[in-house]
Amino acid sequence: MTIAKNYLAPIAWIAFSAIAFALGWHLKPAHVTETLHNESHASGTVLPTEEDRRRSNTARSQGTADTNKSRTLTSERIATLGDRLRRSTDPIAKREAFAELIAGLTAENALEIREQIAHLKDDDPDFRDFHYAWGQVAGLDAVLHGLETIDKKDMGPTLAGWASKDSAEAMDWYEALENDGNGGANKQAMKAALVHGLAIANPSKAADFVYTLGESGDNRAKEMMGIVMGKVVQSEGAQQAAQWATNLGAGKLRGHALWEAGRQGVREDADATLAWASDLARSDDPNAGSLTYGVAQEMGRRDGPKVAEWLDSINGGAATAAYAPLLGGWVKNDPLAASEYVASMPPSESRDWAIGGMVHSHRWEDPVAAVAWANELSSAEGREKVMTLAAEAYVRKDPVGAAEWLPMSGLPIETQERLQGGSQGK
């Protein structure tokens, strides 16, 4: 079977709606927020009293700096607030009750207060926030309590709170853990929580810890750097975070931090991000390509033409690989314009990356067109890899047509046999 030339035409890509080309992973830091839903005030609603509102307003006015001087809560008051937290249908009343419980939390009354939030799921923001606060006031004792509550994942936020308050003690405890086992109290399970807390206390020390992980070959080091960058972006903004990342030690982790800064920057202010990212992208910085990749990945689907113009203006090595996520995202919103752009590009490494992004995104929607585009790559090695990706989709979607085409595909015999064998196994 011969692939028709018209599959190379841009019109072949009008049907694009596939998954955008993506790089790496994205673990966002947990947000300590709660969505308020509109609820009717039924007859059974428990509304806060004037005393409740006065207490809550006082707690808010004191701010977080006064949390260690919190008003003492009696057992009776804790029970009353817990009842309101469970039964009130007014979201503001629930929030105020929880705020007062946290404001009055101490190492001595923590278990009483925990009883009042024990009904919450462990992914509930209030559940996590309580344990974070408990970790800050009680440290190791709070963390170890999680060994007794195996039905709820509470050790993580508790360790994060401890690490944010006493990084040295929390680190010492973490380093003494085994890698696995021990009811979840192990390095693998506690790693992200520790980094969250360290990054809140001191991002630079958190980055040092992540670099140590990277040097030891830890395959989660990039994930951990993402957590650190999330905190820096949140507190300083993406542009300042990018500047902070440029001062990190050389290597892939620095590149990953810049990639994260680029992605977050687009979400924060796309035009401003293109402006400040240009200087680094045009420099000899060894990780400049990671920054441009992050920008293109996040912005490609939003405004492909603008990103293409930006990458074209850089016209350097830092922009080359970024054409893949650009085209992978662009085809989702405007497949015709994206394919016309690639068709107009002269043979180059940048064009090869662009084609790779399109094929990766579109191969399951139209594998025949994906195969045709893969055949356009100028690099023999790249062509084989991208062609194999397209062929896998072709074999799955149209086994009969693919069987006729494979002998003429130019793919190695062993690859053809593997692909056909996988299809027959379905």
C-alpha positions in Angstrom: 0.0 0.0 0.0 1.4 3.4 -0.9 0.6 6.4 1.3 -1.2 9.0 -0.8 0.6 12.3 -1.2 -2.5 14.2 -0.1 -1.9 13.0 3.4 1.1 15.3 3.5 -1.2 18.3 2.9 -2.2 20.4 5.8 -5.9 19.5 5.3 -5.1 16.0 6.6 -4.7 17.5 10.1 -8.1 19.2 10.3 -9.4 16.4 12.5 -6.7 16.9 15.2 -8.0 16.5 18.7 -5.5 14.2 20.2 -3.5 14.4 23.4 -1.0 17.2 23.6 2.7 16.4 23.5 3.9 16.4 27.1 7.3 16.3 28.9 8.0 14.9 32.3 5.5 15.1 35.1 3.8 17.8 37.0 3.2 17.5 40.7 1.7 20.5 42.1 1.9 21.4 45.7 -1.1 20.8 47.8 -3.2 23.9 48.2 -4.6 24.9 51.6 -7.9 26.2 50.2 -11.5 25.2 50.4 -14.2 25.7 47.7 -17.3 27.3 49.1 -20.6 25.9 47.7 -23.9 27.7 47.8 -26.1 25.9 50.3 -29.7 26.7 51.3 -30.2 27.5 55.0 -32.5 24.7 56.0 -34.3 24.7 59.3 -31.7 22.4 60.8 -28.8 24.8 60.0 -26.5 25.5 63.0 -25.6 29.2 62.8 -22.7 30.8 64.7 -23.6 32.9 67.7 -22.3 36.4 68.2 -19.8 35.0 70.6 -18.6 32.5 68.0 -18.2 35.3 65.4 -16.4 37.5 68.0 -13.9 34.7 68.8 -13.3 34.0 65.1 -12.7 37.6 64.3 -10.3 37.9 67.1 -8.4 34.9 65.9 -8.2 36.2 62.4 -7.0 39.7 63.5 -4.2 38.2 65.5 -2.8 36.5 62.3 -0.5 33.6 62.1 2.3 35.3 64.0 0.2 34.9 67.2 -0.7 31.2 66.8 1.7 30.2 69.6 -0.2 32.6 71.9 -3.5 31.0 71.1 -6.5 31.3 73.5 -6.9 28.2 75.6 -9.8 26.0 74.5 -11.7 24.0 77.1 -12.8 20.5 76.4 -16.4 21.8 76.3 -15.5 24.4 73.8 -13.7 21.9 71.6 -16.7 19.6 71.6 -19.0 22.5 70.7 -16.8 23.6 67.8 -16.5 20.1 66.6 -20.2 19.6 66.6 -20.6 22.8 64.6 -17.9 21.6 62.2 -19.8 18.4 61.6 -23.4 19.5 61.6 -23.5 23.1 60.2 -24.7 23.5 56.6 -23.3 27.0 56.5 -19.8 26.9 55.0 -18.8 30.1 56.7 -19.8 28.7 60.1 -17.8 25.6 59.4 -14.8 27.6 58.4 -15.0 29.7 61.5 -15.3 26.7 63.7 -12.3 25.1 62.2 -10.3 28.3 62.3 -10.9 28.6 66.1 -9.9 25.0 66.7 -6.6 25.5 64.8 -6.0 28.8 66.6 -6.4 27.1 70.0 -4.4 24.0 69.0 -1.7 22.9 71.5 0.4 19.8 71.9 -1.8 19.0 75.0 -5.2 19.3 73.4 -4.3 18.0 69.9 -5.8 14.6 70.4 -9.1 16.1 71.6 -9.3 18.3 68.6 -8.3 15.5 66.2 -11.4 13.6 67.4 -13.5 16.5 66.0 -12.0 16.2 62.5 -11.6 12.4 62.4 -14.7 12.2 60.2 -13.0 14.0 57.4 -11.4 12.2 54.5 -7.6 12.3 54.5 -7.6 14.3 51.3 -9.8 17.0 52.8 -8.0 20.3 53.1 -9.1 20.7 56.7 -7.9 17.3 57.6 -4.5 18.0 56.1 -4.3 21.5 57.6 -5.0 20.2 61.1 -2.2 17.7 60.8 0.2 20.2 59.4 -0.5 22.5 62.3 -0.2 19.6 64.8 3.2 18.8 63.3 4.3 22.4 64.0 3.3 22.3 67.6 4.1 18.7 68.6 6.8 17.5 66.1 7.7 13.9 66.3 4.9 12.9 68.7 2.4 14.1 66.2 4.1 12.3 63.3 4.3 9.0 65.2 0.6 9.2 66.0 0.1 8.4 62.3 1.4 4.9 62.9 -1.8 4.2 64.8 -4.2 5.5 62.1 -3.3 3.4 59.2 -6.7 4.0 57.7 -5.9 7.7 57.2 -2.8 9.1 55.5 -1.9 11.8 58.0 1.8 11.3 58.6 2.7 13.2 55.5 1.1 16.6 56.3 2.2 16.2 59.9 5.8 15.7 58.9 5.5 18.7 56.5 4.4 20.9 59.4 7.2 19.6 61.6 9.8 20.2 58.9 8.5 23.7 58.3 9.0 24.5 62.0 12.1 22.5 63.0 13.9 21.4 59.8 17.0 20.0 61.5 15.1 17.7 63.9 12.7 16.6 61.1 15.7 15.8 58.8 17.5 13.8 61.5 14.4 11.7 62.0 13.9 11.2 58.3 17.5 10.2 57.7 17.2 7.5 60.3 14.2 5.9 58.5 14.4 2.7 56.4 13.8 3.0 52.7 10.6 1.0 52.8 8.2 -0.7 55.2 7.6 0.3 58.9 3.9 1.0 58.4 4.5 3.9 56.0 7.1 5.6 58.1 9.9 5.2 55.5 11.9 7.4 53.3 10.0 6.7 50.1 6.6 7.4 51.7 7.8 10.5 53.7 10.1 12.1 51.0 7.6 14.5 49.4 6.2 15.6 52.8 9.7 16.4 54.1 10.5 18.4 51.0 7.2 20.3 51.3 8.1 21.4 54.8 11.7 22.2 54.0 10.7 24.3 51.0 8.3 26.3 53.2 11.0 26.9 55.8 13.9 27.5 53.5 13.8 26.8 49.7 17.5 26.9 49.3 18.0 24.2 52.0 15.3 22.2 50.4 17.0 22.5 47.0 20.3 21.3 48.6 18.5 18.2 49.9 17.0 17.5 46.4 20.4 17.8 44.9 21.7 15.2 47.3 18.9 13.0 46.2 19.9 13.5 42.6 23.5 12.8 43.2 22.5 9.5 44.9 20.6 8.5 41.8 17.1 9.0 43.3 14.6 8.8 40.4 12.2 11.1 42.3 14.6 14.0 42.4 12.9 15.9 39.6 9.6 15.4 41.3 11.0 16.8 44.5 12.5 19.8 42.7 9.0 20.5 41.3 7.7 20.7 44.8 10.4 23.2 45.8 9.8 25.4 42.7 6.1 25.3 43.4 6.7 26.9 46.7 9.1 29.5 45.4 6.7 30.5 42.6 3.9 30.8 45.1 5.8 33.1 47.4 7.9 35.1 44.9 6.2 34.9 41.5 7.4 33.0 38.4 10.0 35.6 37.3 11.7 35.8 40.6 11.5 32.0 40.9 13.3 31.7 37.5 16.0 34.0 38.7 16.4 31.9 41.9 16.6 28.8 39.7 19.5 30.2 37.6 21.6 30.3 40.8 21.2 26.6 41.4 24.0 24.1 40.7 24.5 22.9 37.2 22.7 19.9 35.9 19.3 18.5 35.0 17.7 19.5 38.3 18.4 23.1 37.5 16.9 22.6 34.1 13.8 21.1 35.6 13.5 24.1 37.9 13.6 26.5 35.0 11.1 24.3 33.1 8.7 24.6 36.0 9.3 28.4 36.1 8.5 28.7 32.5 5.2 26.8 32.8 4.1 28.7 35.9 5.1 32.0 34.3 2.8 31.4 31.4 -0.1 30.8 33.8 0.8 34.0 35.7 1.4 36.4 32.8 2.1 34.9 29.4 3.3 38.2 27.7 5.6 39.1 30.6 7.0 35.5 30.6 7.9 35.6 27.0 9.8 38.9 27.6 11.9 37.8 30.6 12.4 34.3 29.2 13.9 35.7 26.0 17.2 36.9 27.6 18.0 33.5 29.1 16.8 31.7 26.0 19.2 33.6 23.8 22.1 33.1 26.2 24.6 30.3 26.5 22.9 29.0 29.6 23.1 25.2 29.4 19.5 24.9 30.7 17.9 27.6 28.6 16.3 24.9 26.5 14.4 23.6 29.5 12.9 27.1 30.1 11.8 27.5 26.5 10.4 23.9 26.5 8.3 24.8 29.6 7.0 28.0 28.0 6.1 26.2 24.7 4.5 23.3 26.5 2.2 25.5 28.6 1.4 28.1 26.0 1.3 26.1 22.7 -2.3 25.2 23.0 -3.3 28.7 24.1 -1.6 30.8 21.4 0.5 28.7 19.0 1.2 31.5 16.5 2.7 33.7 19.2 4.9 31.0 20.6 6.0 30.1 17.1 7.0 33.7 16.5 8.8 33.8 19.8 10.8 30.6 19.1 11.6 31.8 15.6 13.0 35.0 17.0 15.3 33.1 19.4 16.7 31.2 16.4 19.1 29.2 18.5 19.7 25.8 20.2 17.6 26.7 23.2 14.5 26.8 20.9 15.0 23.6 19.0 13.4 21.0 21.1 10.6 23.4 22.2 9.0 23.0 18.8 7.7 19.6 19.8 5.5 20.7 22.7 4.5 23.8 20.7 3.1 21.8 17.8 1.8 19.1 20.1 -0.4 21.8 21.8 -1.1 24.0 18.8 -2.8 21.2 16.8 -5.4 20.8 19.5 -6.8 24.3 18.9 -6.0 25.0 15.2 -4.8 21.9 13.4 -4.9 23.5 10.0 -2.7 26.5 11.0 -0.3 24.2 12.8 0.2 21.8 9.9 0.6 24.7 7.5 3.3 26.1 9.8 5.2 22.9 9.8 4.9 22.4 6.1 6.5 25.9 5.6 9.5 25.1 7.8 12.7 24.2 5.9 14.3 20.9 6.7 16.0 21.2 10.0 16.3 19.8 13.5 13.6 22.2 14.6 11.3 20.9 12.0 12.0 17.3 13.0 11.1 18.2 16.6 7.9 19.9 15.4 6.9 16.8 13.3 7.6 14.6 16.3 5.2 16.7 18.4 2.5 16.5 15.8 2.8 12.8 15.3 2.9 12.1 19.1 -0.3 14.1 19.5 -2.3 13.0 16.4 -1.2 9.4 15.8 -4.3 7.8 17.4 -6.7 10.1 15.6 -5.3 9.5 12.1 -2.3 7.1 12.1 -2.0 7.1 8.3 -1.5 10.8 8.3 0.9 10.4 11.2 2.9 7.9 9.3 3.1 10.3 6.3 4.4 13.1 8.5 6.9 10.8 10.2 8.3 9.9 6.8 9.2 13.6 6.4 11.8 13.7 9.2 15.3 14.5 7.9 17.1 12.5 10.6 17.2 8.7 9.9 17.3 7.8 13.6 14.5 10.2 14.4 12.4 9.1 11.5 12.6 5.5 12.7 11.6 6.4 16.3 8.7 8.6 15.2 7.6 6.2 12.5 7.5 3.4 15.1 5.2 5.5 17.3 2.9 6.2 14.4 3.0 2.5 13.3 2.0 1.3 16.7 -1.2 3.4 16.4 -1.7 2.3 12.8 -1.5 -1.4 13.7 -4.0 -1.0 16.6 -6.5 1.2 14.6 -6.4 -0.6 11.3 -4.6 -4.0 11.5 -5.5 -4.9 7.9 -4.2 -1.7 6.4 -1.2 -1.7 8.5 -0.3 -5.2 7.5 -0.3 -4.1 3.9 1.8 -1.1 4.6 4.4 -2.4 7.1 6.6 -4.2 4.5 7.0 -0.9 2.7 7.5 1.1 5.8 11.3 1.0 6.0 11.1 -0.1 9.6 13.5 -2.9 10.7 12.1 -6.4 10.3 12.2 -7.1 14.1 10.2 -3.9 14.7 7.6 -5.0 12.1 7.3 -8.4 13.7 7.0 -7.0 17.2 4.2 -4.6 16.0 2.3 -7.3 14.2 2.8 -9.7 17.1 1.3 -7.1 19.5 -1.7 -6.7 17.2 -2.4 -10.4 17.0 -2.3 -10.6 20.7 -5.2 -8.2 21.1 
